Amino acid sequence: MRIRWSASVAVASAIMVLLPGCGGGSDSTSTTGTAQPSGDPFIATAQNKAIVHFGNEAPLEALQEASIVLQKSLEARAKGDFAGQCSTLNKATVEEIVGPGQGQTSAEECATGLQKLAEPLAKTKKIREDTLQGPIGEMRVKGNRAYALYHGTDGRDYAMLMELEDGKWKVAALVTTEL
């Protein structure tokens, strides 16, 4: 399971690196001088419409809580503080990193697993980059799952999968998705 997942992460990471150069084209609707569709800048620019239309808009309190958790996660990931990143992840993601276990997984096991996935650190620096610019702009919620949407420091828009776990928002993925 761990080897298959590691390979999946490697493939997903490679795809994430290549995506910015892919696609192209533009929305044929001009937004100059007009309102964005639904008043939402993410919908107007997103190539991945399924994410921006996922569920419903989150209440402000949930948005703020998720924003703090995501900021902590992305900062830790960028710095190579894998224990810090693990503290922000949901249980399912931690289990994917260390493998299904009996009982509680230690923070050390999670951090060691993340470090192995990120090695060599110099080569994964771009993938681990903290692209969050300020708080998240919107969160789309359906049940206990959500996507945190935000404008990146590089001018691109991103989404991160989140999950409500034990009444708190947790990060439910290791890499962001470019919208």
VOBA-1610 file (N, C-alpha, C; in pm, whole numbers, padded with zeros to 5 digits, always signed):
BEGIN
Met+00083-00120+00000Met+00000+00000+00000Met+00087+00125+00000Arg+00189+00131+00084Arg+00272+00250+00096Arg+00346+00277-00034Ile+00400+00174-00098Ile+00474+00194-00221Ile+00380+00244-00330Arg+00262+00184-00342Arg+00165+00227-00442Arg+00126+00372-00418Trp+00102+00410-00293Trp+00063+00547-00263Trp+00177+00642-00294Ser+00300+00604-00260Ser+00416+00689-00287Ser+00428+00713-00437Ala+00408+00608-00514Ala+00413+00623-00658Ala+00302+00715-00706Ser+00183+00703-00647Ser+00071+00790-00684Ser+00102+00935-00651Val+00165+00958-00535Val+00203+01095-00497Val+00305+01149-00594Ala+00401+01064-00633Ala+00503+01108-00727Ala+00440+01146-00861Val+00348+01064-00909Val+00280+01093-01034Val+00197+01220-01021Ala+00121+01232-00912Ala+00039+01352-00889Ala+00127+01476-00881Ser+00241+01463-00813Ser+00333+01576-00800Ser+00387+01617-00936Ala+00423+01517-01017Ala+00473+01548-01151Ala+00366+01617-01234Ile+00243+01571-01223Ile+00133+01633-01296Ile+00114+01777-01250Met+00122+01799-01117Met+00103+01934-01064Met+00211+02029-01117Val+00333+01978-01137Val+00440+02062-01189Val+00413+02095-01335Leu+00357+02001-01410Leu+00332+02021-01551Leu+00206+02100-01582Leu+00106+02097-01494Leu-00022+02160-01521Leu-00015+02308-01556Pro+00069+02389-01488Pro+00067+02531-01523Pro+00092+02558-01670Gly+00167+02470-01738Gly+00194+02491-01878Gly+00089+02430-01968Cys-00002+02354-01914Cys-00103+02286-01996Cys-00229+02368-02008Gly-00315+02320-02092Gly-00446+02384-02102Gly-00441+02498-02199Gly-00465+02615-02148Gly-00465+02730-02235Gly-00607+02768-02268Gly-00616+02848-02367Gly-00749+02895-02402Gly-00796+02992-02297Ser-00907+03051-02322Ser-00960+03143-02224Ser-01110+03139-02228Asp-01168+03194-02128Asp-01313+03204-02123Asp-01352+03310-02226Ser-01443+03277-02312Ser-01480+03370-02419Ser-01559+03489-02366Thr-01601+03483-02242Thr-01678+03593-02184Thr-01582+03700-02136Ser-01599+03819-02182Ser-01516+03929-02137Ser-01563+03974-01999Thr-01465+03997-01912Thr-01501+04044-01778Thr-01462+04190-01759Thr-01413+04252-01864Thr-01374+04391-01852Thr-01498+04477-01832Gly-01502+04545-01721Gly-01611+04635-01693Gly-01741+04567-01654Thr-01740+04435-01641Thr-01862+04366-01602Thr-01837+04284-01478Ala-01943+04246-01412Ala-01931+04164-01292Ala-01890+04022-01329Gln-01814+03956-01240Gln-01777+03817-01259Gln-01903+03731-01249Pro-01907+03617-01316Pro-02022+03529-01301Pro-02044+03496-01154Ser-02165+03509-01108Ser-02201+03485-00968Ser-02124+03572-00871Gly-02056+03675-00920Gly-01977+03760-00832Gly-01855+03688-00776Asp-01814+03576-00835Asp-01709+03492-00781Asp-01590+03486-00877Pro-01477+03546-00840Pro-01362+03546-00930Pro-01305+03406-00954Phe-01326+03312-00864Phe-01277+03176-00885Phe-01352+03108-01000Ile-01483+03131-01010Ile-01562+03070-01116Ile-01520+03126-01251Ala-01491+03253-01256Ala-01457+03318-01382Ala-01325+03267-01439Thr-01230+03232-01356Thr-01098+03196-01404Thr-01067+03047-01396Ala-01145+02970-01325Ala-01113+02829-01300Ala-01132+02743-01423Gln-01033+02656-01448Gln-01049+02553-01550Gln-01119+02432-01488Asn-01104+02414-01358Asn-01167+02303-01287Asn-01296+02353-01224Lys-01400+02355-01303Lys-01529+02410-01257Lys-01594+02323-01149Ala-01565+02193-01146Ala-01626+02104-01046Ala-01588+02147-00905Ile-01466+02191-00886Ile-01423+02232-00752Ile-01493+02361-00711Val-01498+02459-00798Val-01558+02588-00760Val-01710+02581-00747His-01770+02476-00802His-01914+02456-00787His-01948+02351-00682Phe-01847+02298-00614Phe-01866+02193-00514Phe-01950+02247-00398Gly-02050+02176-00357Gly-02129+02210-00238Gly-02177+02353-00234Asn-02172+02410-00113Asn-02218+02547-00090Asn-02108+02628-00023Glu-02123+02758-00029Glu-02025+02846+00034Glu-02030+02827+00186Ala-01913+02820+00246Ala-01901+02800+00391Ala-01933+02927+00467Pro-01983+02913+00591Pro-02001+03030+00676Pro-01865+03092+00709Leu-01867+03220+00742Leu-01745+03295+00770Leu-01659+03229+00877Glu-01720+03180+00984Glu-01643+03117+01093Glu-01565+02995+01043Ala-01629+02912+00962Ala-01561+02793+00907Ala-01449+02835+00812Leu-01475+02936+00733Leu-01375+02989+00640Leu-01251+03036+00716Gln-01272+03109+00824Gln-01161+03160+00902Gln-01082+03048+00970Glu-01153+02950+01026Glu-01085+02838+01091Glu-01002+02758+00990Ala-01061+02728+00876Ala-00990+02653+00773Ala-00870+02730+00720Ser-00884+02860+00710Ser-00776+02945+00661Ser-00654+02936+00753Ile-00676+02939+00882Ile-00566+02930+00979Ile-00497+02795+00968Val-00574+02688+00959Val-00517+02553+00950Val-00439+02537+00820Leu-00496+02583+00709Leu-00428+02569+00581Leu-00299+02651+00578Gln-00304+02771+00632Gln-00183+02854+00636Gln-00073+02784+00716Lys-00108+02728+00830Lys-00010+02656+00913Lys+00047+02536+00836Ser-00040+02463+00767Ser+00003+02345+00692Ser+00099+02380+00579Leu+00062+02480+00500Leu+00146+02518+00386Leu+00278+02578+00429Glu+00278+02655+00536Glu+00404+02710+00589Glu+00495+02597+00637Ala+00439+02502+00710Ala+00518+02389+00762Ala+00573+02306+00646Arg+00488+02277+00548Arg+00531+02198+00431Arg+00648+02265+00360Ala+00637+02395+00337Ala+00742+02469+00267Ala+00874+02467+00343Lys+00867+02476+00475Lys+00988+02480+00558Lys+01047+02341+00582Gly+00974+02238+00544Gly+01021+02102+00574Gly+00995+02065+00719Asp+00900+02136+00782Asp+00858+02104+00920Asp+00746+02002+00909Phe+00785+01876+00889Phe+00686+01773+00860Phe+00602+01738+00981Ala+00656+01752+01100Ala+00574+01729+01220Ala+00466+01836+01229Gly+00502+01959+01197Gly+00404+02069+01195Gly+00298+02046+01090Gln+00338+01998+00973Gln+00241+01968+00868Gln+00149+01855+00911Cys+00205+01751+00972Cys+00124+01637+01016Cys+00015+01681+01113Ser+00043+01778+01197Ser-00056+01823+01295Ser-00178+01887+01231Thr-00168+01922+01104Thr-00279+01986+01033Thr-00357+01889+00945Leu-00307+01767+00931Leu-00368+01670+00839Leu-00477+01588+00904Asn-00575+01548+00823Asn-00681+01461+00873Asn-00627+01318+00891Lys-00700+01237+00965Lys-00656+01101+00997Lys-00636+01016+00872Ala-00724+01026+00776Ala-00714+00945+00654Ala-00584+00974+00578Thr-00546+01101+00570Thr-00423+01137+00501Thr-00302+01087+00577Val-00305+01098+00709Val-00194+01045+00790Val-00182+00895+00769Glu-00294+00824+00766Glu-00290+00679+00744Glu-00235+00645+00606Glu-00263+00726+00508Glu-00207+00704+00375Glu-00056+00721+00377Ile-00006+00810+00459Ile+00138+00835+00468Ile+00209+00721+00538Val+00157+00678+00651Val+00227+00577+00733Val+00173+00436+00714Gly+00061+00423+00646Gly-00004+00293+00630Gly-00107+00274+00739Pro-00206+00191+00711Pro-00309+00167+00812Pro-00247+00101+00934Gly-00284+00150+01050Gly-00225+00098+01171Gly-00328+00060+01275Gln-00279+00002+01378Gln-00361-00033+01493Gln-00352+00083+01591Gly-00463+00146+01619Gly-00462+00255+01716Gly-00409+00383+01656Gln-00354+00467+01741Gln-00307+00600+01703Gln-00168+00595+01638Thr-00148+00676+01537Thr-00019+00690+01472Thr+00056+00802+01542Ser+00183+00781+01567Ser+00260+00886+01632Ser+00293+00997+01534Ala+00310+01116+01588Ala+00346+01231+01506Ala+00481+01206+01439Glu+00568+01135+01508Glu+00701+01106+01453Glu+00692+01017+01329Glu+00603+00916+01332Glu+00584+00829+01216Glu+00533+00908+01097Cys+00441+00998+01120Cys+00386+01080+01014Cys+00494+01171+00956Ala+00569+01238+01042Ala+00674+01329+00997Ala+00781+01254+00918Thr+00818+01137+00964Thr+00917+01056+00893Thr+00864+01016+00756Gly+00738+00976+00751Gly+00676+00939+00624Gly+00670+01054+00526Leu+00632+01172+00574Leu+00628+01290+00487Leu+00766+01326+00436Gln+00864+01318+00523Gln+01000+01351+00481Gln+01046+01256+00371Lys+01017+01127+00386Lys+01055+01030+00281Lys+00988+01064+00149Leu+00860+01104+00154Leu+00790+01141+00031Leu+00850+01267-00032Ala+00903+01356+00049Ala+00955+01484+00001Ala+01101+01479-00041Glu+01169+01369-00015Glu+01311+01362-00049Glu+01330+01332-00197Pro+01432+01389-00256Pro+01525+01487-00201Pro+01458+01624-00191Leu+01476+01688-00078Leu+01406+01814-00049Leu+01430+01921-00155Ala+01551+01929-00208Ala+01581+02031-00309Ala+01494+02013-00433Lys+01464+01889-00469Lys+01385+01864-00590Lys+01236+01884-00567Thr+01190+01876-00444Thr+01046+01894-00418Thr+01013+02032-00364Lys+01112+02118-00359Lys+01091+02253-00304Lys+00978+02327-00376Lys+00973+02320-00508Lys+00870+02390-00585Lys+00731+02334-00554Ile+00719+02203-00542Ile+00591+02140-00512Ile+00546+02176-00371Arg+00642+02190-00278Arg+00611+02218-00139Arg+00597+02368-00112Glu+00615+02450-00211Glu+00609+02595-00195Glu+00477+02641-00133Asp+00486+02738-00044Asp+00368+02797+00018Asp+00317+02907-00075Thr+00208+02880-00143Thr+00152+02975-00240Thr+00035+03056-00183Leu+00005+03036-00056Leu-00110+03106+00003Leu-00075+03252+00028Gln-00157+03338-00027Gln-00139+03483-00012Gln-00253+03535+00074Gly-00228+03554+00203Gly-00334+03600+00291Gly-00432+03489+00322Pro-00549+03520+00372Pro-00648+03417+00405Pro-00709+03357+00279Ile-00771+03241+00294Ile-00838+03181+00179Ile-00955+03271+00139Gly-00987+03271+00012Gly-01090+03360-00038Gly-01230+03304-00028Glu-01240+03171-00035Glu-01372+03108-00033Glu-01353+02962+00007Met-01457+02905+00065Met-01455+02762+00093Met-01588+02704+00052Arg-01581+02595-00025Arg-01699+02527-00075Arg-01717+02399+00005Val-01831+02384+00074Val-01853+02275+00168Val-01968+02186+00124Lys-01948+02056+00139Lys-02054+01958+00117Lys-02032+01850+00222Gly-02123+01843+00320Gly-02105+01748+00430Gly-01983+01785+00513Asn-01895+01689+00534Asn-01775+01718+00613Asn-01652+01741+00524Arg-01672+01753+00393Arg-01563+01779+00299Arg-01576+01920+00245Ala-01463+01976+00208Ala-01464+02111+00154Ala-01341+02135+00068Tyr-01349+02238-00012Tyr-01233+02288-00084Tyr-01210+02431-00039Ala-01089+02457+00007Ala-01047+02593+00040Ala-00990+02653-00089Leu-01045+02764-00134Leu-01001+02830-00257Leu-00924+02955-00221Tyr-00813+02976-00290Tyr-00735+03096-00259Tyr-00654+03143-00379His-00619+03270-00374His-00536+03333-00476His-00390+03315-00433Gly-00310+03257-00520Gly-00171+03228-00487Gly-00079+03347-00503Thr+00036+03334-00442Thr+00138+03437-00449Thr+00195+03450-00590Asp+00172+03349-00673Asp+00223+03348-00810Asp+00119+03394-00912Gly+00006+03446-00865Gly-00098+03495-00953Gly-00197+03388-00999Arg-00176+03266-00957Arg-00267+03157-00992Arg-00364+03133-00878Asp-00473+03065-00909Asp-00572+03028-00807Asp-00557+02880-00775Tyr-00577+02847-00645Tyr-00557+02710-00597Tyr-00674+02665-00511Ala-00682+02534-00495Ala-00778+02472-00404Ala-00704+02367-00322Met-00748+02351-00197Met-00696+02245-00112Met-00815+02173-00052Leu-00812+02041-00059Leu-00917+01959-00001Leu-00906+01964+00151Met-01019+01986+00216Met-01025+01995+00362Met-01132+01898+00411Glu-01124+01862+00540Glu-01225+01775+00600Glu-01252+01820+00742Leu-01379+01820+00777Leu-01420+01850+00915Leu-01408+01720+00993Glu-01317+01721+01092Glu-01289+01602+01169Glu-01290+01638+01317Asp-01374+01570+01391Asp-01389+01598+01535Asp-01418+01746+01561Gly-01498+01806+01472Gly-01539+01944+01489Gly-01437+02048+01448Lys-01323+02004+01387Lys-01219+02098+01344Lys-01182+02071+01199Trp-01150+02177+01128Trp-01109+02162+00989Trp-00965+02113+00984Lys-00942+02014+00898Lys-00810+01956+00876Lys-00783+01953+00726Val-00657+01954+00691Val-00615+01944+00552Val-00624+01797+00512Ala-00685+01769+00396Ala-00710+01632+00353Ala-00633+01593+00227Ala-00526+01664+00197Ala-00442+01632+00081Ala-00302+01686+00107Leu-00206+01636+00029Leu-00068+01681+00046Leu-00029+01791-00052Val-00097+01798-00164Val-00064+01901-00263Val-00191+01979-00300Thr-00169+02103-00337Thr-00280+02188-00379Thr-00315+02155-00524Thr-00433+02195-00564Thr-00479+02178-00701Thr-00492+02317-00762Glu-00428+02334-00876Glu-00441+02462-00945Glu-00577+02468-01013Leu-00645+02579-00992Leu-00776+02598-01056Leu-00756+02650-01197
//
